[in-house]
Structure formats: C-alpha cells, structure tokens
C-alpha cells in the first residue's frame, strides 16, 4: 500500500473538503490506488491523498463526504468536440465522413450566437453530468454576421463551472476553391488570423489554475489553405498557445492530400509546421508506422474519438501502437452530430472495446489504460499534465466520485473495471477547481430542463432557417 501524499503548504486558512472511505485511482505515474482512502481538498488544490482516514485536526473543514461505495478518480478531460453540433444531432445517420459533411455544412453555415450558446450548454451539461471536469471545443464555423460565437461558448463554460479550452477554428477553403464548406461560411485568410489572435488575447489565461484557455485550430486540410496552416502555426507560437486540427481521419482524406499536396497528411502537416509538443490532432485513424514514429519523435498528441470514428465508418485508430511508441493520446467525444450521446465516460468503454477489434485483439487496452486515456492522457494532450489529470498533492482539485455500489456495478469487485467495463456509472460528486459542479448526477449551476427546452427550440429554428435558404 502506498504511503499518503501530502502537500506542504501554508494553506491553513483555506476552506477544506474531506472525502473518506472511498476507493481511489490516482492515475499518477505509478498508477497508485487505495482500496479505502481519503482526499483532502484545500481551496482549489489537492492537499493530501492516501490510505485510511484523513489526517486529524484539520482546520476550516466545510464539508465531509463519506465515500463508502464510491471510486474517486481524476476528472475526465475531453480533447475534441464541436459543441454547435448539439443542435444537429440525429441527421445523416448513414453517411461516411465526406458525405456527412456535404449533407450538414449547408445547415451548419446558418448558425448564430444564440444557437451556439444553447448548443454549448447542452454539450457541456451532458459531459459534466458524466464526470468531465475539463472540456474542449473546436469551433470553426463562423458565418458572416453570426455574432460573437467564441464569446458565447466561453460564457456557457464559465457558467457551468468547468475548466475549458476553446480551440478557435477557421476555414478559408470553400466550395469555389475545391473545399467542402459553402462560400459564405468561410473566412478570409487575413480575417481568420486576425479573429483568432483577438480571441487568444481576449480570453486565454496562461496561469496554473486557468479556467479558460485558447488554442489556434484551423479546421482540416480539406477546408483550409496551406497558407492558413502555416501562418496559423506561426501565430500560435508567437502567442505561446497550442495548436489543434483534424488529421488522418479517413481514407478519403489520405487520397485528397496526395492529390492536392503530393504527400500524405502527416508529411503535409510536418511541411506546414504542424508537428510538435504543442500540437494535437483529432482522430488519426489512418496512420502508418512512419506516421506514428513522426508523432512520437515530435511529441505530437492525438485525440482518440472511438464512437465518432465508428459512427462515420472511418476505421479503428492504432491506439495501442501509438501508446507503445510514446505518442500522447487522450479521448474525445467529437461533435454530437457524429456521437449523439455527447458523453465522455462512455468513451472509456468504447475505446477499450473498439481497439480490441483491431490487430492487438484482447491485449489492445485494459481498464486502467482506458481510464488513463480519459484523464492523464487528455491532460497531456491539452498541455496541462502538471496541473490536472491525476490525483496528486499540489495539483488542481478536479475529481469525480463514481457510485459503484448500485445495481449496475456492485457485483464487480474491482472498481476501475466497474466504471470502464460496466454501465455508465452515476456521478455522486464532481469538483472542478475545488468547487462542486455536479451532485447526484445533476448539474448545480444550470437548469437541465431549461437547457433541454432551449436546445430543442434552437434545433428547430436552425432547421427552419436551413430549409428556407
């Protein structure tokens, strides 16, 4: 049994939350676990964690939680999403990626600020209820005259109380240039770069306990010019923020890159400055040994989206090979027009099961590897592994209590196996930055019924506008 880890601090005046009598999976470098242990939160940091009861004589304890029948883990970290798609769920359900994009871009091109705010609430609320404490949104559709879309998304995340990274996306290759988006739904090269820089300067917080960060995120090779890719990378590095895009998602993308650029996606990304420790790519399904080696050599991260990849028949990403090579890998919900559940905790199970259909079969992933993908792996990919992603003294207090003594899990002896292999486990308590955001599977800072109504209304309004266009 590992010894208790304690933060040496002068945090005596801080309010404390004490959680005891729970199983704990820390997901630290040693995969330390406790069959029955404690976590002490002081302010927004984890103060101590270990076996048995919490230390005696703690001051300013404002809440004690009896964690009997629960597993405590780091909060889940989502590494790829498109919140606006919450209001276009259930459409084009039998399409591959390119046909799906062609079917939906005319509708997406009609979104406005009111729609993106409602959709962000729906996306964030569903994830938070399922244990996500750090969310991410790759928003790249900015129709002319649609309002402050980035601001509306950031506002929704702030109100929900979750930690958040906005990947400010962009597109400048429209139908007239051989791309997929309608002409009126893309930005100019100069406009995209200027708006992205403005968003970073207005919203990015580089501090240790930042609640909002911004990344530079041109959409994909088939909707973005080479110049936007190159200048976007230069912009991100000048501003000191991370870079994100889609990569190697389908065989059609591979063909597109060879036809347009004379090389595959990974070589193209490297030629534009898009490999490095400050970069992460979504999907990365169709990667050969050389591609994986390039990601490992440069420290480029991957957002693995198993449900979306299956929904769009894109294929099975080589996650076991990536992990063996040392590639940072996290999990992503992806947009809910290609993963209608909108949950990340179910992706733990789906990542494990889908990867076992690949070449490695039953040895592909185990329960603890799946949990690591959804926590520490995600923190690595977002560049925040020193702050979140594992339960360690001194790290930010982003954690989740999963109820594992109910009908869905009680007969599974190992609690980590229970939450990964079993049904989606209820969240009894979720803390972000030391503050409760979910209790008994209900949001604390948002009205779920009101969100359901507004997202339904906005989905119907968007459908009417798109039908009349």
C-alpha angles and dihedrals in degrees: 000000000000120000121251115274115221132189112229103220147136090240094127093124095049121105112253135212116200121201117187144169093036136125110247132204105188097183088211123150091281096041088239113194135182124205089206120007149131141250122202117199118197113189106314096336137081104247100183140354130182151108124316127001125349118264116283123248099032113167130222095019103172096175139021119196122199102215097189109148093018140107118216118209136162112278115270118260119213114207104183134031145134106215096188090067090072087090095051100051121141096029129121089010096167101048136107118233100274095044090044091053092048090050096048107033093080089057096042089051089068099059121124138188096274090052096048091049093052092043091050090052091052094046095045094043094053092049095045092051087056099052104274110144098167117045132185133198127195102201115180107151111096110163115194113271094010096128132234099335096165092049092050092053094047090048091054092051092048092050091048091052098232127134109252146196118193112202099203101215132194143187128201101162108086133172093282089058095047096268130121107242121089113260094249092053098064134077130226118258091251094043094050094049093046094048092047092051091048091051092051093048093046101043114016116108115191096187124119094252097037115158094194129040132167131215130192108245125173105190110241143314093268096053101035133065121238089243092057090051092051097043091042090058091048091049093050093051093046089053095041097239134125130266128229137177143141117276141182093348100146143012087247090060090051090053092045093053093048092049096045103032104020092238142068124271097264094050089046092051091049091050090055096047094259103131121083148094089284093056133083128179130206120236106350090187100151105050126140126208092272092052092051091048090052092052091048093047093051099036092240111166133224131217105209113207106182100171095048091046089054094043091055094038089238096144140246118307115226094243097154090053091047092051092047090052092050099253113155107242130185134170129257134194091205120203116323092236084075099029106034095185091068092203130128100194089066088055089068088066096038093050090054096044098043093047089053087063088063132079096291094054114185092000094058099095137346130207096268093048089052091051090049091053090055096046122019093019090055091048090053092050092051092047094246104106093123090057109034142006099075136051106248134139110269096025123113115278100248106140143140134217109211117198107230102164097077130097094278097056114011096100093054106090098201111065095205090053088047096058095041103039097028134069119296103291120231116250111230095179135002122187125196117187087350094303127110114248100164131031125179090353093302128114114247100199102040138051106241094196091051090049090051090053096046095047091049091049093047092047089053092046092051091048091052092049093047092048091053096047 
